[in-house]
Amino acid sequence: LKMHANLTNRARTLISLILLASTIGGKVSGQPLPTMVTHNSETATLSNGAVSLTIRKSNGTISSLKYRDREVMGRGGGYWVMLGAVPGQPTIQLAGSPSDFSVTKDPAKDGGTIAEVAVRFPYRGQAGTIPLDIELRYALHPGDPAIYASATFDHAPEYPPFDVEVGVLTLKLNSKVFDFLSVDSARQKLMPTPAEW
């Protein structure tokens, strides 16, 4: 995706991911429990009785992801990797800072339905940072054993030209829970351990 400063409208990319497949579980105790959002000065947690997700407000990384109270994240957690370059310059990977955190859908105000939080990194002309306004969102539905994550990149016309090379969410999984790797029918094997990585 190439984003150039002469665009009249903001260029926007939305990447949606289901982090836990809905086939691994269903309702807890017959009735779905309402979703909740709790947060303090450093972290925000979304939970619904089946899944609990904790992110760091400062950088949007996932520090904990639990399915039915079992931690599925390993050391290093989950984080977004975004690489790109201003044409003619080296690749950069730092988003603007500081981050802005908000609860975009509060289940306490709408009967315990969708919980959603956002961490935004506005570009303010900082040297050596990606000239994009980046917003990371995490959402959770009642009783749903899946969490949803998205990244939105906004490029205003006045920002420097910029080529996005990579935008991906990386998850370091708990090796005591996940031990087998299946890419396709020809590539299936035991996963390397964290020590082997």
C-alpha positions as a Python dict, from the first residue, in 0.01 Angstrom:
ca = {
    (1, 'L'): (0, 0, 0),
    (2, 'K'): (151, 332, -105),
    (3, 'M'): (38, 654, 58),
    (4, 'H'): (139, 985, -94),
    (5, 'A'): (102, 1340, 31),
    (6, 'N'): (-99, 1453, -272),
    (7, 'L'): (-402, 1242, -174),
    (8, 'T'): (-710, 1459, -129),
    (9, 'N'): (-866, 1221, 124),
    (10, 'R'): (-710, 1020, 398),
    (11, 'A'): (-585, 682, 291),
    (12, 'R'): (-713, 415, 526),
    (13, 'T'): (-629, 49, 568),
    (14, 'L'): (-820, -178, 799),
    (15, 'I'): (-684, -517, 894),
    (16, 'S'): (-923, -734, 1097),
    (17, 'L'): (-817, -1049, 1270),
    (18, 'I'): (-994, -1312, 1474),
    (19, 'L'): (-739, -1415, 1731),
    (20, 'L'): (-922, -1712, 1878),
    (21, 'A'): (-1137, -1918, 1645),
    (22, 'S'): (-1499, -1940, 1751),
    (23, 'T'): (-1484, -2319, 1714),
    (24, 'I'): (-1287, -2365, 2038),
    (25, 'G'): (-1572, -2282, 2271),
    (26, 'G'): (-1911, -2131, 2312),
    (27, 'K'): (-2122, -1989, 2587),
    (28, 'V'): (-2002, -2017, 2943),
    (29, 'S'): (-2253, -2182, 3181),
    (30, 'G'): (-2530, -2175, 2918),
    (31, 'Q'): (-2582, -1798, 2919),
    (32, 'P'): (-2320, -1556, 2789),
    (33, 'L'): (-2179, -1331, 3055),
    (34, 'P'): (-2177, -959, 2980),
    (35, 'T'): (-1860, -798, 2858),
    (36, 'M'): (-1663, -564, 3082),
    (37, 'V'): (-1386, -308, 3039),
    (38, 'T'): (-1161, -221, 3332),
    (39, 'H'): (-853, -4, 3316),
    (40, 'N'): (-592, 167, 3527),
    (41, 'S'): (-310, 405, 3445),
    (42, 'E'): (-109, 138, 3256),
    (43, 'T'): (-341, -132, 3120),
    (44, 'A'): (-693, -202, 2995),
    (45, 'T'): (-869, -538, 3024),
    (46, 'L'): (-1167, -662, 2821),
    (47, 'S'): (-1342, -973, 2953),
    (48, 'N'): (-1664, -1171, 2903),
    (49, 'G'): (-1629, -1484, 3116),
    (50, 'A'): (-1482, -1688, 2829),
    (51, 'V'): (-1198, -1459, 2721),
    (52, 'S'): (-990, -1196, 2896),
    (53, 'L'): (-758, -962, 2704),
    (54, 'T'): (-516, -716, 2863),
    (55, 'I'): (-336, -451, 2661),
    (56, 'R'): (-81, -185, 2751),
    (57, 'K'): (-214, 166, 2700),
    (58, 'S'): (128, 309, 2617),
    (59, 'N'): (188, 99, 2303),
    (60, 'G'): (-120, -117, 2237),
    (61, 'T'): (65, -445, 2291),
    (62, 'I'): (-113, -751, 2429),
    (63, 'S'): (31, -850, 2766),
    (64, 'S'): (-222, -1122, 2846),
    (65, 'L'): (-482, -1326, 2658),
    (66, 'K'): (-671, -1586, 2859),
    (67, 'Y'): (-923, -1841, 2740),
    (68, 'R'): (-1128, -1976, 3032),
    (69, 'D'): (-860, -1855, 3274),
    (70, 'R'): (-578, -2028, 3086),
    (71, 'E'): (-302, -1796, 2961),
    (72, 'V'): (-242, -1850, 2590),
    (73, 'M'): (19, -1576, 2545),
    (74, 'G'): (384, -1652, 2601),
    (75, 'R'): (679, -1436, 2690),
    (76, 'G'): (681, -1130, 2467),
    (77, 'G'): (302, -1115, 2433),
    (78, 'G'): (148, -975, 2117),
    (79, 'Y'): (248, -665, 1926),
    (80, 'W'): (194, -486, 1597),
    (81, 'V'): (484, -461, 1352),
    (82, 'M'): (458, -171, 1110),
    (83, 'L'): (741, -98, 868),
    (84, 'G'): (769, 148, 587),
    (85, 'A'): (975, 423, 431),
    (86, 'V'): (958, 775, 307),
    (87, 'P'): (1072, 735, -56),
    (88, 'G'): (1452, 758, -74),
    (89, 'Q'): (1501, 708, 301),
    (90, 'P'): (1571, 400, 517),
    (91, 'T'): (1291, 187, 657),
    (92, 'I'): (1141, 311, 984),
    (93, 'Q'): (917, 135, 1232),
    (94, 'L'): (836, 380, 1508),
    (95, 'A'): (482, 512, 1541),
    (96, 'G'): (419, 860, 1670),
    (97, 'S'): (387, 905, 2044),
    (98, 'P'): (260, 953, 2303),
    (99, 'S'): (-44, 731, 2263),
    (100, 'D'): (-404, 836, 2325),
    (101, 'F'): (-624, 570, 2493),
    (102, 'S'): (-1003, 564, 2486),
    (103, 'V'): (-1292, 329, 2559),
    (104, 'T'): (-1481, 351, 2230),
    (105, 'K'): (-1765, 115, 2327),
    (106, 'D'): (-1838, 85, 2698),
    (107, 'P'): (-2053, -219, 2788),
    (108, 'A'): (-2134, -58, 3124),
    (109, 'K'): (-2331, 204, 2932),
    (110, 'D'): (-2511, -24, 2685),
    (111, 'G'): (-2622, -329, 2881),
    (112, 'G'): (-2302, -534, 2864),
    (113, 'T'): (-2279, -581, 2489),
    (114, 'I'): (-1969, -498, 2285),
    (115, 'A'): (-1654, -383, 2465),
    (116, 'E'): (-1402, -192, 2256),
    (117, 'V'): (-1092, 12, 2331),
    (118, 'A'): (-862, 214, 2106),
    (119, 'V'): (-499, 323, 2130),
    (120, 'R'): (-413, 605, 1890),
    (121, 'F'): (-69, 726, 1786),
    (122, 'P'): (-109, 1063, 1612),
    (123, 'Y'): (166, 1188, 1385),
    (124, 'R'): (288, 1529, 1494),
    (125, 'G'): (590, 1569, 1268),
    (126, 'Q'): (830, 1381, 1496),
    (127, 'A'): (1159, 1296, 1326),
    (128, 'G'): (1221, 927, 1257),
    (129, 'T'): (859, 818, 1302),
    (130, 'I'): (602, 684, 1057),
    (131, 'P'): (407, 976, 907),
    (132, 'L'): (69, 816, 971),
    (133, 'D'): (-199, 849, 1235),
    (134, 'I'): (-220, 490, 1363),
    (135, 'E'): (-513, 355, 1562),
    (136, 'L'): (-526, 7, 1716),
    (137, 'R'): (-862, -128, 1831),
    (138, 'Y'): (-954, -435, 2033),
    (139, 'A'): (-1312, -559, 2073),
    (140, 'L'): (-1497, -837, 2255),
    (141, 'H'): (-1861, -956, 2230),
    (142, 'P'): (-2069, -1122, 2505),
    (143, 'G'): (-1995, -1494, 2538),
    (144, 'D'): (-1784, -1495, 2221),
    (145, 'P'): (-1458, -1693, 2258),
    (146, 'A'): (-1291, -1467, 2001),
    (147, 'I'): (-1134, -1126, 2030),
    (148, 'Y'): (-1113, -885, 1740),
    (149, 'A'): (-823, -655, 1657),
    (150, 'S'): (-782, -395, 1388),
    (151, 'A'): (-526, -137, 1281),
    (152, 'T'): (-619, 179, 1091),
    (153, 'F'): (-355, 392, 918),
    (154, 'D'): (-456, 747, 826),
    (155, 'H'): (-238, 956, 596),
    (156, 'A'): (-338, 1321, 570),
    (157, 'P'): (-252, 1506, 246),
    (158, 'E'): (-1, 1731, 425),
    (159, 'Y'): (202, 1436, 564),
    (160, 'P'): (527, 1331, 393),
    (161, 'P'): (495, 1060, 123),
    (162, 'F'): (518, 714, 276),
    (163, 'D'): (520, 353, 153),
    (164, 'V'): (378, 94, 395),
    (165, 'E'): (583, -226, 364),
    (166, 'V'): (447, -442, 647),
    (167, 'G'): (154, -418, 889),
    (168, 'V'): (101, -733, 1093),
    (169, 'L'): (4, -845, 1442),
    (170, 'T'): (257, -1086, 1596),
    (171, 'L'): (156, -1320, 1878),
    (172, 'K'): (411, -1500, 2096),
    (173, 'L'): (208, -1799, 2213),
    (174, 'N'): (237, -2007, 2529),
    (175, 'S'): (444, -2314, 2434),
    (176, 'K'): (269, -2516, 2706),
    (177, 'V'): (-61, -2465, 2522),
    (178, 'F'): (50, -2454, 2156),
    (179, 'D'): (306, -2710, 2042),
    (180, 'F'): (217, -2799, 1682),
    (181, 'L'): (253, -2590, 1366),
    (182, 'S'): (27, -2647, 1063),
    (183, 'V'): (91, -2427, 759),
    (184, 'D'): (-58, -2653, 491),
    (185, 'S'): (-78, -3026, 411),
    (186, 'A'): (294, -3042, 330),
    (187, 'R'): (419, -2837, 626),
    (188, 'Q'): (310, -2971, 963),
    (189, 'K'): (546, -3025, 1254),
    (190, 'L'): (616, -2966, 1619),
    (191, 'M'): (666, -2598, 1688),
    (192, 'P'): (1008, -2473, 1795),
    (193, 'T'): (1022, -2394, 2164),
    (194, 'P'): (1091, -2036, 2280),
    (195, 'A'): (1446, -2147, 2370),
    (196, 'E'): (1497, -2278, 2015),
    (197, 'W'): (1372, -1952, 1867),
}
